[in-house]
Amino acid sequence: MRTIVFSAAAALAACAASENAPRIDPATWEAALGTTIEDEWQGGEHRAFDFWIGEWQANWRPQAEGSLQHADEGTHTRHFVFPILGGKALVELAEQRGAAEGSPSGRGFSIRYFDPARERWVMAQHWPGPKFDGIAFADQLVGFERHGRMQMYSVDTRKREDGGHDHRRYNFSDVADGRFRWDGSNTRDVGKSWTTWQVVEFDRMAPIPPLGAAGAALPFVYKELLCQDKPHGALDGLEGVWEGVVATSTGSAPARFSAGRLLDGCAIAGVFARDGHREFAAWSYSPSFGLWTQLRLDDRPGTTHRYLVSEAAEPGAEFVEAPDLAIRDDMTAFLDPANFDTAAGLRRTVFREFAGTRLVIAEEARDAPEDAWSEIAVYSLTRR
């Protein structure tokens, strides 16, 4: 594996050499995230979740006490759902509605995409609220569409008292023009019986409204009333648009990183853009893990999401891949402590410089766990 020799002087030279190169200039989040569905992702299984694209209001109906029916009204939420990475994936942003003025309310994020190798949809989510900081993008499900119903499954994230796990099922059904139903259920006996704990009815309000300027906070970040305790917020300095170059074994090219706060203060997310490709990244801290977790997904066909973890988020921090943290199937637990082990990781992200207007991020890899790390890309960026 070739190592890149890259210094500040080389970065300046590369910047000068690239002055006449085509500029990556996404001024909006739509352009930075890649919300236009490109030809490569048109049609087929990749578009099975497109019924959900838009702005929605949702009514979360709990089961009515002493009744076989669910309550007519429950908690209300608002959702934005839109494509990213040219249509490879869909992102959902959500907020709880009806909270008292000045009080924290829940936020939600999910990302999902179709994995051709498994012939399954894969989903990762992060839903922090006033009483729980969430588990930092690591909650996951896998599923498929059959007869107009999308079903997602996974081991439940919470262990039972006996040390075992329940299993979850998310059903997306009754899909019609501008509405659908979502059911959340659990089973304790591997699918012989299911308990439905929530019925949610979605009604489309409108197409997706503009997401704002690239580098600004993403929708549903208001007063940052969630995740106020340290070390939350340690990466908020990434917010903005960063320009410069990326150096690889084949040379250097213009690069850009657009990042914004997410989940009302609980996370930050962004997009690396280079060589006609994009890679989505999101970071959050989980007190449950005592770790920072980074989720990554690029726009190349066949690639899947991965997690990198770190005990710190500061200059010099190393986020190392935890390969067993990404969900494998609907029966294997993915949040066991052993799955956070990075010893077998083959990728890592290193924050070499992160202060003020200067950002240097190195992407490193190794062929085997016993090998030394080698640079595969170094971003040398300045805040625009």
Secondary structure, 3 states (H helix, E strand, C coil): CCCCCCCHHHHHHHHHHCCCCCCCCCCEHHHHHCCCCCHHHCCHHHHCCHHHCEEEEEEEECECCCCCCECCCCEEEEEEEEEEHHHCEEEEEEEEECCCCCCCCCEEEEEEEEECCCCEEEEEEECCECCECCCCCCEEEEEEEECCEEEEEEEEEEECCCCCEEEEEEEEEEEECCEEEEEEEEECCCCCCCEEEEEEEEEEEECCCCCCECCCCCCCCCCCCCCCCCCCCCCHHHCEEEEEEEEECCEEEEEEEEEEEEHHHCEEEEEEEECCEEEEEEEEEECCCCEEEEEEEECCCCCCCEEEEECCCCCCCEEEECCCCCCCCCCCCCCCHHHHCCCCCCEEEEEEEEECCEEEEEEEECCCCCCCCEEEEEEEEEEC
